[in-house]
């Protein structure tokens, strides 16, 4: 058992080290986020994203989004994806998906996912902020039975429309708390 734990710790250390190297290779995005003909710019920095949208400047600190390191910044099929992770004794990651809403003319959060893994299990939360439905998948080791057990929880959340340039800590807390209430 001790050997397995040591191997697991070594694996996570290597994973985190490699992921931090990957963080340096994430490139600046030059895309038209809101389909208005103007090129918007998102620059990944050490601790934040710098945004220039419609010639206005914004910053989004990584810690506001819950993570220390950026792991993905992409724009595909008109969806902006921002993902990050934290270092530690487990694996912790967060992903935010934004899309331009033509009616409100805002770049709104349409999806949120987080993943937390520790030695005896993991929890995955996925929130569709268009429908406000969420799913939490929990896998935990049952010491009494000596097996991994899986549980699925679903529900709805009441949350305001979150604009890329107006993210509030209470919005992020509301999203992260969904899965955390099932984490023992």
Secondary structure, 3 states (H helix, E strand, C coil): CHHHHHHHHHHHHHHHHHHHHHHHCCCCEEECCCCCCCCEEEEECCCEEEEEECCEEEEEEHHHHCCCEEEEEEEECCEEEEEEEECCCCEEEEEEEEEEECCCCEEEEEEEEEEEEECCEEEEEEEECCCCEEEEEEEEEECCCCEEEEEEEEEECCCCCCECCCCCHHHHHHHHHHHHCCCC
